[in-house]
Amino acid sequence: MSGKRQEAQRILKEFQEPSKQNRLQPEYLAEIYCLLGEKEKAYAWLEKAYAEHDSSLLWIKCQPEFDSLSPEPRYQELLRRIGFPQ
């Protein structure tokens, strides 16, 4: 969002190396992809976060990074599966 797209992409590439994948929560990677406008990758990481019972998903509704996903049915379905009231 601050115009540092190349830097964000470099960070993403770095943290997707097998030796470093466990250093970041999947939800955090989803945030970055969402901010880059890469919704499919953001959803993939959100699903990984859900599968891993990532506790940071409890704050997902408070994070403006995901606002662009909020009108989409599969985001609403994810919120339902997490346990948020509809």
PyMOL Python script that loads the backbone (N, CA, C, O; Angstrom):
from pymol import cmd

cmd.read_pdbstr("""\
ATOM      1  N   MET A   1       0.816  -1.200   0.000  1.00  0.00           N
ATOM      2  CA  MET A   1       0.000   0.000   0.000  1.00  0.00           C
ATOM      3  C   MET A   1       0.853   1.254   0.000  1.00  0.00           C
ATOM      4  O   MET A   1       0.406   2.312  -0.443  1.00  0.00           O
ATOM      5  N   SER A   2       2.074   1.144   0.493  1.00  0.00           N
ATOM      6  CA  SER A   2       2.931   2.321   0.560  1.00  0.00           C
ATOM      7  C   SER A   2       3.750   2.512  -0.713  1.00  0.00           C
ATOM      8  O   SER A   2       4.654   3.347  -0.753  1.00  0.00           O
ATOM      9  N   GLY A   3       3.436   1.738  -1.754  1.00  0.00           N
ATOM     10  CA  GLY A   3       4.148   1.882  -3.008  1.00  0.00           C
ATOM     11  C   GLY A   3       5.435   1.080  -3.088  1.00  0.00           C
ATOM     12  O   GLY A   3       6.243   1.297  -3.991  1.00  0.00           O
ATOM     13  N   LYS A   4       5.635   0.168  -2.167  1.00  0.00           N
ATOM     14  CA  LYS A   4       6.857  -0.639  -2.144  1.00  0.00           C
ATOM     15  C   LYS A   4       6.557  -2.053  -2.641  1.00  0.00           C
ATOM     16  O   LYS A   4       6.897  -3.039  -1.988  1.00  0.00           O
ATOM     17  N   ARG A   5       5.927  -2.131  -3.788  1.00  0.00           N
ATOM     18  CA  ARG A   5       5.496  -3.411  -4.354  1.00  0.00           C
ATOM     19  C   ARG A   5       6.665  -4.367  -4.569  1.00  0.00           C
ATOM     20  O   ARG A   5       6.575  -5.539  -4.204  1.00  0.00           O
ATOM     21  N   GLN A   6       7.757  -3.888  -5.152  1.00  0.00           N
ATOM     22  CA  GLN A   6       8.897  -4.765  -5.423  1.00  0.00           C
ATOM     23  C   GLN A   6       9.505  -5.310  -4.132  1.00  0.00           C
ATOM     24  O   GLN A   6       9.913  -6.469  -4.064  1.00  0.00           O
ATOM     25  N   GLU A   7       9.556  -4.461  -3.119  1.00  0.00           N
ATOM     26  CA  GLU A   7      10.096  -4.908  -1.835  1.00  0.00           C
ATOM     27  C   GLU A   7       9.199  -5.985  -1.221  1.00  0.00           C
ATOM     28  O   GLU A   7       9.690  -6.980  -0.688  1.00  0.00           O
ATOM     29  N   ALA A   8       7.887  -5.778  -1.300  1.00  0.00           N
ATOM     30  CA  ALA A   8       6.936  -6.767  -0.769  1.00  0.00           C
ATOM     31  C   ALA A   8       7.075  -8.086  -1.519  1.00  0.00           C
ATOM     32  O   ALA A   8       7.045  -9.153  -0.906  1.00  0.00           O
ATOM     33  N   GLN A   9       7.227  -8.023  -2.829  1.00  0.00           N
ATOM     34  CA  GLN A   9       7.388  -9.243  -3.611  1.00  0.00           C
ATOM     35  C   GLN A   9       8.695  -9.956  -3.282  1.00  0.00           C
ATOM     36  O   GLN A   9       8.747 -11.186  -3.266  1.00  0.00           O
ATOM     37  N   ARG A  10       9.741  -9.195  -3.023  1.00  0.00           N
ATOM     38  CA  ARG A  10      11.022  -9.791  -2.631  1.00  0.00           C
ATOM     39  C   ARG A  10      10.882 -10.517  -1.292  1.00  0.00           C
ATOM     40  O   ARG A  10      11.389 -11.626  -1.122  1.00  0.00           O
ATOM     41  N   ILE A  11      10.198  -9.888  -0.356  1.00  0.00           N
ATOM     42  CA  ILE A  11       9.993 -10.494   0.962  1.00  0.00           C
ATOM     43  C   ILE A  11       9.184 -11.782   0.825  1.00  0.00           C
ATOM     44  O   ILE A  11       9.508 -12.794   1.446  1.00  0.00           O
ATOM     45  N   LEU A  12       8.132 -11.739   0.010  1.00  0.00           N
ATOM     46  CA  LEU A  12       7.329 -12.933  -0.199  1.00  0.00           C
ATOM     47  C   LEU A  12       8.159 -14.070  -0.780  1.00  0.00           C
ATOM     48  O   LEU A  12       8.062 -15.213  -0.331  1.00  0.00           O
ATOM     49  N   LYS A  13       8.958 -13.757  -1.760  1.00  0.00           N
ATOM     50  CA  LYS A  13       9.788 -14.781  -2.387  1.00  0.00           C
ATOM     51  C   LYS A  13      10.757 -15.377  -1.372  1.00  0.00           C
ATOM     52  O   LYS A  13      10.967 -16.589  -1.329  1.00  0.00           O
ATOM     53  N   GLU A  14      11.339 -14.509  -0.563  1.00  0.00           N
ATOM     54  CA  GLU A  14      12.296 -14.970   0.443  1.00  0.00           C
ATOM     55  C   GLU A  14      11.644 -15.916   1.444  1.00  0.00           C
ATOM     56  O   GLU A  14      12.221 -16.945   1.795  1.00  0.00           O
ATOM     57  N   PHE A  15      10.450 -15.574   1.902  1.00  0.00           N
ATOM     58  CA  PHE A  15       9.803 -16.377   2.934  1.00  0.00           C
ATOM     59  C   PHE A  15       9.092 -17.609   2.395  1.00  0.00           C
ATOM     60  O   PHE A  15       8.544 -18.395   3.168  1.00  0.00           O
ATOM     61  N   GLN A  16       9.094 -17.783   1.095  1.00  0.00           N
ATOM     62  CA  GLN A  16       8.518 -19.003   0.549  1.00  0.00           C
ATOM     63  C   GLN A  16       9.575 -20.056   0.253  1.00  0.00           C
ATOM     64  O   GLN A  16       9.257 -21.148  -0.218  1.00  0.00           O
ATOM     65  N   GLU A  17      10.820 -19.730   0.529  1.00  0.00           N
ATOM     66  CA  GLU A  17      11.868 -20.736   0.429  1.00  0.00           C
ATOM     67  C   GLU A  17      11.604 -21.775   1.520  1.00  0.00           C
ATOM     68  O   GLU A  17      11.274 -21.410   2.649  1.00  0.00           O
ATOM     69  N   PRO A  18      11.744 -23.064   1.197  1.00  0.00           N
ATOM     70  CA  PRO A  18      11.429 -24.108   2.186  1.00  0.00           C
ATOM     71  C   PRO A  18      12.093 -23.919   3.543  1.00  0.00           C
ATOM     72  O   PRO A  18      11.490 -24.232   4.570  1.00  0.00           O
ATOM     73  N   SER A  19      13.314 -23.415   3.568  1.00  0.00           N
ATOM     74  CA  SER A  19      14.018 -23.263   4.843  1.00  0.00           C
ATOM     75  C   SER A  19      13.451 -22.145   5.706  1.00  0.00           C
ATOM     76  O   SER A  19      13.744 -22.079   6.900  1.00  0.00           O
ATOM     77  N   LYS A  20      12.636 -21.257   5.115  1.00  0.00           N
ATOM     78  CA  LYS A  20      12.132 -20.108   5.859  1.00  0.00           C
ATOM     79  C   LYS A  20      10.611 -20.094   5.996  1.00  0.00           C
ATOM     80  O   LYS A  20      10.060 -19.169   6.593  1.00  0.00           O
ATOM     81  N   GLN A  21       9.925 -21.094   5.460  1.00  0.00           N
ATOM     82  CA  GLN A  21       8.470 -21.056   5.458  1.00  0.00           C
ATOM     83  C   GLN A  21       7.869 -21.038   6.853  1.00  0.00           C
ATOM     84  O   GLN A  21       6.791 -20.474   7.044  1.00  0.00           O
ATOM     85  N   ASN A  22       8.518 -21.624   7.811  1.00  0.00           N
ATOM     86  CA  ASN A  22       7.960 -21.690   9.157  1.00  0.00           C
ATOM     87  C   ASN A  22       8.207 -20.428   9.974  1.00  0.00           C
ATOM     88  O   ASN A  22       7.816 -20.363  11.139  1.00  0.00           O
ATOM     89  N   ARG A  23       8.839 -19.443   9.390  1.00  0.00           N
ATOM     90  CA  ARG A  23       9.168 -18.238  10.138  1.00  0.00           C
ATOM     91  C   ARG A  23       8.019 -17.238  10.178  1.00  0.00           C
ATOM     92  O   ARG A  23       7.999 -16.361  11.042  1.00  0.00           O
ATOM     93  N   LEU A  24       7.070 -17.352   9.267  1.00  0.00           N
ATOM     94  CA  LEU A  24       5.932 -16.441   9.232  1.00  0.00           C
ATOM     95  C   LEU A  24       4.632 -17.218   9.281  1.00  0.00           C
ATOM     96  O   LEU A  24       4.519 -18.311   8.726  1.00  0.00           O
ATOM     97  N   GLN A  25       3.663 -16.639   9.949  1.00  0.00           N
ATOM     98  CA  GLN A  25       2.343 -17.258   9.953  1.00  0.00           C
ATOM     99  C   GLN A  25       1.728 -17.107   8.567  1.00  0.00           C
ATOM    100  O   GLN A  25       1.913 -16.079   7.915  1.00  0.00           O
ATOM    101  N   PRO A  26       0.996 -18.126   8.110  1.00  0.00           N
ATOM    102  CA  PRO A  26       0.361 -18.045   6.798  1.00  0.00           C
ATOM    103  C   PRO A  26      -0.564 -16.831   6.659  1.00  0.00           C
ATOM    104  O   PRO A  26      -0.680 -16.258   5.576  1.00  0.00           O
ATOM    105  N   GLU A  27      -1.203 -16.452   7.726  1.00  0.00           N
ATOM    106  CA  GLU A  27      -2.112 -15.299   7.691  1.00  0.00           C
ATOM    107  C   GLU A  27      -1.353 -14.038   7.306  1.00  0.00           C
ATOM    108  O   GLU A  27      -1.884 -13.187   6.593  1.00  0.00           O
ATOM    109  N   TYR A  28      -0.121 -13.913   7.768  1.00  0.00           N
ATOM    110  CA  TYR A  28       0.687 -12.738   7.438  1.00  0.00           C
ATOM    111  C   TYR A  28       1.001 -12.697   5.942  1.00  0.00           C
ATOM    112  O   TYR A  28       0.926 -11.640   5.316  1.00  0.00           O
ATOM    113  N   LEU A  29       1.352 -13.849   5.377  1.00  0.00           N
ATOM    114  CA  LEU A  29       1.605 -13.914   3.942  1.00  0.00           C
ATOM    115  C   LEU A  29       0.332 -13.585   3.164  1.00  0.00           C
ATOM    116  O   LEU A  29       0.385 -12.931   2.122  1.00  0.00           O
ATOM    117  N   ALA A  30      -0.812 -14.041   3.674  1.00  0.00           N
ATOM    118  CA  ALA A  30      -2.096 -13.717   3.028  1.00  0.00           C
ATOM    119  C   ALA A  30      -2.327 -12.208   3.024  1.00  0.00           C
ATOM    120  O   ALA A  30      -2.818 -11.655   2.040  1.00  0.00           O
ATOM    121  N   GLU A  31      -1.979 -11.553   4.107  1.00  0.00           N
ATOM    122  CA  GLU A  31      -2.118 -10.089   4.178  1.00  0.00           C
ATOM    123  C   GLU A  31      -1.305  -9.419   3.071  1.00  0.00           C
ATOM    124  O   GLU A  31      -1.797  -8.534   2.371  1.00  0.00           O
ATOM    125  N   ILE A  32      -0.073  -9.849   2.926  1.00  0.00           N
ATOM    126  CA  ILE A  32       0.796  -9.237   1.921  1.00  0.00           C
ATOM    127  C   ILE A  32       0.234  -9.455   0.522  1.00  0.00           C
ATOM    128  O   ILE A  32       0.179  -8.522  -0.279  1.00  0.00           O
ATOM    129  N   TYR A  33      -0.181 -10.678   0.226  1.00  0.00           N
ATOM    130  CA  TYR A  33      -0.748 -10.950  -1.093  1.00  0.00           C
ATOM    131  C   TYR A  33      -2.020 -10.144  -1.331  1.00  0.00           C
ATOM    132  O   TYR A  33      -2.264  -9.665  -2.438  1.00  0.00           O
ATOM    133  N   CYS A  34      -2.809 -10.002  -0.305  1.00  0.00           N
ATOM    134  CA  CYS A  34      -4.041  -9.217  -0.440  1.00  0.00           C
ATOM    135  C   CYS A  34      -3.708  -7.760  -0.768  1.00  0.00           C
ATOM    136  O   CYS A  34      -4.339  -7.153  -1.633  1.00  0.00           O
ATOM    137  N   LEU A  35      -2.734  -7.217  -0.084  1.00  0.00           N
ATOM    138  CA  LEU A  35      -2.337  -5.837  -0.339  1.00  0.00           C
ATOM    139  C   LEU A  35      -1.752  -5.659  -1.741  1.00  0.00           C
ATOM    140  O   LEU A  35      -1.842  -4.580  -2.327  1.00  0.00           O
ATOM    141  N   LEU A  36      -1.161  -6.717  -2.265  1.00  0.00           N
ATOM    142  CA  LEU A  36      -0.617  -6.671  -3.620  1.00  0.00           C
ATOM    143  C   LEU A  36      -1.697  -6.905  -4.678  1.00  0.00           C
ATOM    144  O   LEU A  36      -1.432  -6.827  -5.877  1.00  0.00           O
ATOM    145  N   GLY A  37      -2.921  -7.195  -4.217  1.00  0.00           N
ATOM    146  CA  GLY A  37      -4.016  -7.431  -5.146  1.00  0.00           C
ATOM    147  C   GLY A  37      -4.031  -8.839  -5.713  1.00  0.00           C
ATOM    148  O   GLY A  37      -4.737  -9.103  -6.686  1.00  0.00           O
ATOM    149  N   GLU A  38      -3.273  -9.736  -5.131  1.00  0.00           N
ATOM    150  CA  GLU A  38      -3.208 -11.117  -5.599  1.00  0.00           C
ATOM    151  C   GLU A  38      -4.144 -11.970  -4.729  1.00  0.00           C
ATOM    152  O   GLU A  38      -3.707 -12.687  -3.829  1.00  0.00           O
ATOM    153  N   LYS A  39      -5.426 -11.865  -5.026  1.00  0.00           N
ATOM    154  CA  LYS A  39      -6.453 -12.483  -4.186  1.00  0.00           C
ATOM    155  C   LYS A  39      -6.367 -14.005  -4.143  1.00  0.00           C
ATOM    156  O   LYS A  39      -6.568 -14.599  -3.084  1.00  0.00           O
ATOM    157  N   GLU A  40      -6.074 -14.642  -5.267  1.00  0.00           N
ATOM    158  CA  GLU A  40      -6.006 -16.104  -5.275  1.00  0.00           C
ATOM    159  C   GLU A  40      -4.916 -16.607  -4.334  1.00  0.00           C
ATOM    160  O   GLU A  40      -5.122 -17.567  -3.592  1.00  0.00           O
ATOM    161  N   LYS A  41      -3.775 -15.964  -4.370  1.00  0.00           N
ATOM    162  CA  LYS A  41      -2.686 -16.355  -3.472  1.00  0.00           C
ATOM    163  C   LYS A  41      -3.043 -16.024  -2.026  1.00  0.00           C
ATOM    164  O   LYS A  41      -2.706 -16.772  -1.108  1.00  0.00           O
ATOM    165  N   ALA A  42      -3.724 -14.904  -1.830  1.00  0.00           N
ATOM    166  CA  ALA A  42      -4.162 -14.545  -0.476  1.00  0.00           C
ATOM    167  C   ALA A  42      -5.112 -15.612   0.070  1.00  0.00           C
ATOM    168  O   ALA A  42      -4.985 -16.038   1.218  1.00  0.00           O
ATOM    169  N   TYR A  43      -6.070 -16.041  -0.768  1.00  0.00           N
ATOM    170  CA  TYR A  43      -6.992 -17.089  -0.331  1.00  0.00           C
ATOM    171  C   TYR A  43      -6.262 -18.398  -0.039  1.00  0.00           C
ATOM    172  O   TYR A  43      -6.598 -19.093   0.919  1.00  0.00           O
ATOM    173  N   ALA A  44      -5.279 -18.734  -0.845  1.00  0.00           N
ATOM    174  CA  ALA A  44      -4.529 -19.970  -0.623  1.00  0.00           C
ATOM    175  C   ALA A  44      -3.844 -19.944   0.750  1.00  0.00           C
ATOM    176  O   ALA A  44      -3.850 -20.940   1.474  1.00  0.00           O
ATOM    177  N   TRP A  45      -3.257 -18.800   1.096  1.00  0.00           N
ATOM    178  CA  TRP A  45      -2.592 -18.693   2.395  1.00  0.00           C
ATOM    179  C   TRP A  45      -3.590 -18.614   3.539  1.00  0.00           C
ATOM    180  O   TRP A  45      -3.312 -19.103   4.634  1.00  0.00           O
ATOM    181  N   LEU A  46      -4.742 -18.009   3.303  1.00  0.00           N
ATOM    182  CA  LEU A  46      -5.782 -17.998   4.342  1.00  0.00           C
ATOM    183  C   LEU A  46      -6.272 -19.416   4.613  1.00  0.00           C
ATOM    184  O   LEU A  46      -6.498 -19.788   5.764  1.00  0.00           O
ATOM    185  N   GLU A  47      -6.433 -20.200   3.563  1.00  0.00           N
ATOM    186  CA  GLU A  47      -6.857 -21.590   3.743  1.00  0.00           C
ATOM    187  C   GLU A  47      -5.787 -22.384   4.488  1.00  0.00           C
ATOM    188  O   GLU A  47      -6.110 -23.229   5.322  1.00  0.00           O
ATOM    189  N   LYS A  48      -4.533 -22.121   4.195  1.00  0.00           N
ATOM    190  CA  LYS A  48      -3.437 -22.777   4.920  1.00  0.00           C
ATOM    191  C   LYS A  48      -3.477 -22.374   6.392  1.00  0.00           C
ATOM    192  O   LYS A  48      -3.301 -23.211   7.278  1.00  0.00           O
ATOM    193  N   ALA A  49      -3.709 -21.099   6.644  1.00  0.00           N
ATOM    194  CA  ALA A  49      -3.812 -20.615   8.024  1.00  0.00           C
ATOM    195  C   ALA A  49      -4.962 -21.309   8.744  1.00  0.00           C
ATOM    196  O   ALA A  49      -4.825 -21.710   9.900  1.00  0.00           O
ATOM    197  N   TYR A  50      -6.078 -21.447   8.070  1.00  0.00           N
ATOM    198  CA  TYR A  50      -7.244 -22.112   8.669  1.00  0.00           C
ATOM    199  C   TYR A  50      -6.911 -23.577   8.964  1.00  0.00           C
ATOM    200  O   TYR A  50      -7.206 -24.075  10.050  1.00  0.00           O
ATOM    201  N   ALA A  51      -6.301 -24.258   8.007  1.00  0.00           N
ATOM    202  CA  ALA A  51      -5.956 -25.673   8.184  1.00  0.00           C
ATOM    203  C   ALA A  51      -4.988 -25.878   9.346  1.00  0.00           C
ATOM    204  O   ALA A  51      -5.018 -26.908  10.019  1.00  0.00           O
ATOM    205  N   GLU A  52      -4.130 -24.884   9.573  1.00  0.00           N
ATOM    206  CA  GLU A  52      -3.137 -24.975  10.653  1.00  0.00           C
ATOM    207  C   GLU A  52      -3.650 -24.405  11.970  1.00  0.00           C
ATOM    208  O   GLU A  52      -2.902 -24.316  12.944  1.00  0.00           O
ATOM    209  N   HIS A  53      -4.915 -24.021  12.003  1.00  0.00           N
ATOM    210  CA  HIS A  53      -5.517 -23.431  13.211  1.00  0.00           C
ATOM    211  C   HIS A  53      -4.728 -22.211  13.687  1.00  0.00           C
ATOM    212  O   HIS A  53      -4.485 -22.035  14.881  1.00  0.00           O
ATOM    213  N   ASP A  54      -4.344 -21.391  12.743  1.00  0.00           N
ATOM    214  CA  ASP A  54      -3.569 -20.174  13.017  1.00  0.00           C
ATOM    215  C   ASP A  54      -4.423 -19.214  13.854  1.00  0.00           C
ATOM    216  O   ASP A  54      -5.451 -18.721  13.390  1.00  0.00           O
ATOM    217  N   SER A  55      -3.993 -18.960  15.073  1.00  0.00           N
ATOM    218  CA  SER A  55      -4.778 -18.118  15.984  1.00  0.00           C
ATOM    219  C   SER A  55      -4.890 -16.669  15.513  1.00  0.00           C
ATOM    220  O   SER A  55      -5.779 -15.948  15.964  1.00  0.00           O
ATOM    221  N   SER A  56      -4.018 -16.235  14.626  1.00  0.00           N
ATOM    222  CA  SER A  56      -4.108 -14.853  14.138  1.00  0.00           C
ATOM    223  C   SER A  56      -5.365 -14.632  13.301  1.00  0.00           C
ATOM    224  O   SER A  56      -5.755 -13.487  13.072  1.00  0.00           O
ATOM    225  N   LEU A  57      -6.003 -15.705  12.843  1.00  0.00           N
ATOM    226  CA  LEU A  57      -7.263 -15.557  12.097  1.00  0.00           C
ATOM    227  C   LEU A  57      -8.381 -14.993  12.976  1.00  0.00           C
ATOM    228  O   LEU A  57      -9.380 -14.490  12.463  1.00  0.00           O
ATOM    229  N   LEU A  58      -8.215 -15.075  14.281  1.00  0.00           N
ATOM    230  CA  LEU A  58      -9.230 -14.522  15.180  1.00  0.00           C
ATOM    231  C   LEU A  58      -9.358 -13.010  15.039  1.00  0.00           C
ATOM    232  O   LEU A  58     -10.363 -12.430  15.450  1.00  0.00           O
ATOM    233  N   TRP A  59      -8.349 -12.373  14.463  1.00  0.00           N
ATOM    234  CA  TRP A  59      -8.340 -10.920  14.304  1.00  0.00           C
ATOM    235  C   TRP A  59      -8.614 -10.483  12.869  1.00  0.00           C
ATOM    236  O   TRP A  59      -8.521  -9.297  12.552  1.00  0.00           O
ATOM    237  N   ILE A  60      -8.944 -11.416  12.018  1.00  0.00           N
ATOM    238  CA  ILE A  60      -9.049 -11.137  10.592  1.00  0.00           C
ATOM    239  C   ILE A  60     -10.064 -10.043  10.261  1.00  0.00           C
ATOM    240  O   ILE A  60      -9.864  -9.268   9.326  1.00  0.00           O
ATOM    241  N   LYS A  61     -11.139  -9.982  11.019  1.00  0.00           N
ATOM    242  CA  LYS A  61     -12.171  -8.967  10.734  1.00  0.00           C
ATOM    243  C   LYS A  61     -11.725  -7.561  11.132  1.00  0.00           C
ATOM    244  O   LYS A  61     -12.333  -6.577  10.711  1.00  0.00           O
ATOM    245  N   CYS A  62     -10.687  -7.461  11.924  1.00  0.00           N
ATOM    246  CA  CYS A  62     -10.180  -6.160  12.368  1.00  0.00           C
ATOM    247  C   CYS A  62      -9.063  -5.638  11.480  1.00  0.00           C
ATOM    248  O   CYS A  62      -8.569  -4.530  11.688  1.00  0.00           O
ATOM    249  N   GLN A  63      -8.668  -6.417  10.508  1.00  0.00           N
ATOM    250  CA  GLN A  63      -7.512  -6.053   9.690  1.00  0.00           C
ATOM    251  C   GLN A  63      -7.972  -5.455   8.360  1.00  0.00           C
ATOM    252  O   GLN A  63      -8.580  -6.145   7.541  1.00  0.00           O
ATOM    253  N   PRO A  64      -7.684  -4.186   8.153  1.00  0.00           N
ATOM    254  CA  PRO A  64      -8.111  -3.538   6.915  1.00  0.00           C
ATOM    255  C   PRO A  64      -7.468  -4.116   5.663  1.00  0.00           C
ATOM    256  O   PRO A  64      -7.953  -3.887   4.555  1.00  0.00           O
ATOM    257  N   GLU A  65      -6.382  -4.862   5.828  1.00  0.00           N
ATOM    258  CA  GLU A  65      -5.730  -5.482   4.674  1.00  0.00           C
ATOM    259  C   GLU A  65      -6.676  -6.407   3.914  1.00  0.00           C
ATOM    260  O   GLU A  65      -6.519  -6.614   2.710  1.00  0.00           O
ATOM    261  N   PHE A  66      -7.655  -6.962   4.623  1.00  0.00           N
ATOM    262  CA  PHE A  66      -8.584  -7.910   4.015  1.00  0.00           C
ATOM    263  C   PHE A  66      -9.906  -7.280   3.585  1.00  0.00           C
ATOM    264  O   PHE A  66     -10.813  -7.996   3.161  1.00  0.00           O
ATOM    265  N   ASP A  67     -10.036  -5.977   3.682  1.00  0.00           N
ATOM    266  CA  ASP A  67     -11.289  -5.304   3.310  1.00  0.00           C
ATOM    267  C   ASP A  67     -11.706  -5.600   1.871  1.00  0.00           C
ATOM    268  O   ASP A  67     -12.898  -5.702   1.583  1.00  0.00           O
ATOM    269  N   SER A  68     -10.747  -5.738   0.978  1.00  0.00           N
ATOM    270  CA  SER A  68     -11.094  -5.982  -0.425  1.00  0.00           C
ATOM    271  C   SER A  68     -11.723  -7.362  -0.627  1.00  0.00           C
ATOM    272  O   SER A  68     -12.381  -7.601  -1.640  1.00  0.00           O
ATOM    273  N   LEU A  69     -11.526  -8.263   0.326  1.00  0.00           N
ATOM    274  CA  LEU A  69     -12.107  -9.599   0.225  1.00  0.00           C
ATOM    275  C   LEU A  69     -13.499  -9.685   0.838  1.00  0.00           C
ATOM    276  O   LEU A  69     -14.255 -10.602   0.519  1.00  0.00           O
ATOM    277  N   SER A  70     -13.844  -8.756   1.702  1.00  0.00           N
ATOM    278  CA  SER A  70     -15.062  -8.887   2.501  1.00  0.00           C
ATOM    279  C   SER A  70     -16.359  -9.080   1.716  1.00  0.00           C
ATOM    280  O   SER A  70     -17.236  -9.788   2.211  1.00  0.00           O
ATOM    281  N   PRO A  71     -16.544  -8.502   0.526  1.00  0.00           N
ATOM    282  CA  PRO A  71     -17.809  -8.762  -0.171  1.00  0.00           C
ATOM    283  C   PRO A  71     -17.872 -10.125  -0.869  1.00  0.00           C
ATOM    284  O   PRO A  71     -18.935 -10.517  -1.351  1.00  0.00           O
ATOM    285  N   GLU A  72     -16.774 -10.835  -0.930  1.00  0.00           N
ATOM    286  CA  GLU A  72     -16.735 -12.086  -1.677  1.00  0.00           C
ATOM    287  C   GLU A  72     -17.294 -13.260  -0.863  1.00  0.00           C
ATOM    288  O   GLU A  72     -16.993 -13.397   0.323  1.00  0.00           O
ATOM    289  N   PRO A  73     -18.108 -14.103  -1.504  1.00  0.00           N
ATOM    290  CA  PRO A  73     -18.727 -15.231  -0.800  1.00  0.00           C
ATOM    291  C   PRO A  73     -17.734 -16.184  -0.145  1.00  0.00           C
ATOM    292  O   PRO A  73     -18.000 -16.678   0.951  1.00  0.00           O
ATOM    293  N   ARG A  74     -16.606 -16.455  -0.781  1.00  0.00           N
ATOM    294  CA  ARG A  74     -15.700 -17.414  -0.150  1.00  0.00           C
ATOM    295  C   ARG A  74     -14.999 -16.825   1.066  1.00  0.00           C
ATOM    296  O   ARG A  74     -14.592 -17.571   1.958  1.00  0.00           O
ATOM    297  N   TYR A  75     -14.850 -15.512   1.123  1.00  0.00           N
ATOM    298  CA  TYR A  75     -14.318 -14.878   2.330  1.00  0.00           C
ATOM    299  C   TYR A  75     -15.346 -14.988   3.451  1.00  0.00           C
ATOM    300  O   TYR A  75     -15.005 -15.286   4.595  1.00  0.00           O
ATOM    301  N   GLN A  76     -16.607 -14.744   3.107  1.00  0.00           N
ATOM    302  CA  GLN A  76     -17.676 -14.876   4.098  1.00  0.00           C
ATOM    303  C   GLN A  76     -17.776 -16.314   4.598  1.00  0.00           C
ATOM    304  O   GLN A  76     -18.033 -16.544   5.780  1.00  0.00           O
ATOM    305  N   GLU A  77     -17.574 -17.278   3.711  1.00  0.00           N
ATOM    306  CA  GLU A  77     -17.579 -18.690   4.107  1.00  0.00           C
ATOM    307  C   GLU A  77     -16.411 -18.992   5.045  1.00  0.00           C
ATOM    308  O   GLU A  77     -16.577 -19.734   6.012  1.00  0.00           O
ATOM    309  N   LEU A  78     -15.255 -18.437   4.777  1.00  0.00           N
ATOM    310  CA  LEU A  78     -14.109 -18.617   5.663  1.00  0.00           C
ATOM    311  C   LEU A  78     -14.420 -18.045   7.043  1.00  0.00           C
ATOM    312  O   LEU A  78     -14.132 -18.680   8.057  1.00  0.00           O
ATOM    313  N   LEU A  79     -15.001 -16.861   7.084  1.00  0.00           N
ATOM    314  CA  LEU A  79     -15.369 -16.256   8.373  1.00  0.00           C
ATOM    315  C   LEU A  79     -16.344 -17.153   9.132  1.00  0.00           C
ATOM    316  O   LEU A  79     -16.241 -17.303  10.349  1.00  0.00           O
ATOM    317  N   ARG A  80     -17.286 -17.746   8.409  1.00  0.00           N
ATOM    318  CA  ARG A  80     -18.259 -18.653   9.042  1.00  0.00           C
ATOM    319  C   ARG A  80     -17.542 -19.864   9.620  1.00  0.00           C
ATOM    320  O   ARG A  80     -17.823 -20.278  10.745  1.00  0.00           O
ATOM    321  N   ARG A  81     -16.610 -20.438   8.849  1.00  0.00           N
ATOM    322  CA  ARG A  81     -15.883 -21.614   9.335  1.00  0.00           C
ATOM    323  C   ARG A  81     -15.019 -21.279  10.548  1.00  0.00           C
ATOM    324  O   ARG A  81     -14.847 -22.103  11.447  1.00  0.00           O
ATOM    325  N   ILE A  82     -14.479 -20.064  10.564  1.00  0.00           N
ATOM    326  CA  ILE A  82     -13.681 -19.639  11.721  1.00  0.00           C
ATOM    327  C   ILE A  82     -14.563 -19.538  12.960  1.00  0.00           C
ATOM    328  O   ILE A  82     -14.112 -19.781  14.078  1.00  0.00           O
ATOM    329  N   GLY A  83     -15.836 -19.173  12.745  1.00  0.00           N
ATOM    330  CA  GLY A  83     -16.768 -19.097  13.858  1.00  0.00           C
ATOM    331  C   GLY A  83     -17.362 -17.727  14.092  1.00  0.00           C
ATOM    332  O   GLY A  83     -18.016 -17.501  15.110  1.00  0.00           O
ATOM    333  N   PHE A  84     -17.141 -16.798  13.157  1.00  0.00           N
ATOM    334  CA  PHE A  84     -17.728 -15.475  13.300  1.00  0.00           C
ATOM    335  C   PHE A  84     -19.215 -15.526  13.000  1.00  0.00           C
ATOM    336  O   PHE A  84     -19.636 -16.237  12.087  1.00  0.00           O
ATOM    337  N   PRO A  85     -20.016 -14.786  13.751  1.00  0.00           N
ATOM    338  CA  PRO A  85     -21.456 -14.746  13.444  1.00  0.00           C
ATOM    339  C   PRO A  85     -21.708 -14.089  12.096  1.00  0.00           C
ATOM    340  O   PRO A  85     -20.972 -13.195  11.678  1.00  0.00           O
ATOM    341  N   GLN A  86     -22.751 -14.543  11.429  1.00  0.00           N
ATOM    342  CA  GLN A  86     -23.089 -14.000  10.110  1.00  0.00           C
ATOM    343  C   GLN A  86     -23.973 -12.781  10.217  1.00  0.00           C
ATOM    344  O   GLN A  86     -24.350 -12.201   9.199  1.00  0.00           O
TER     345      GLN A  86
END
""", "prot")
cmd.dss("prot")
cmd.show_as("cartoon", "prot")
cmd.util.cbc("prot")
cmd.orient("prot")
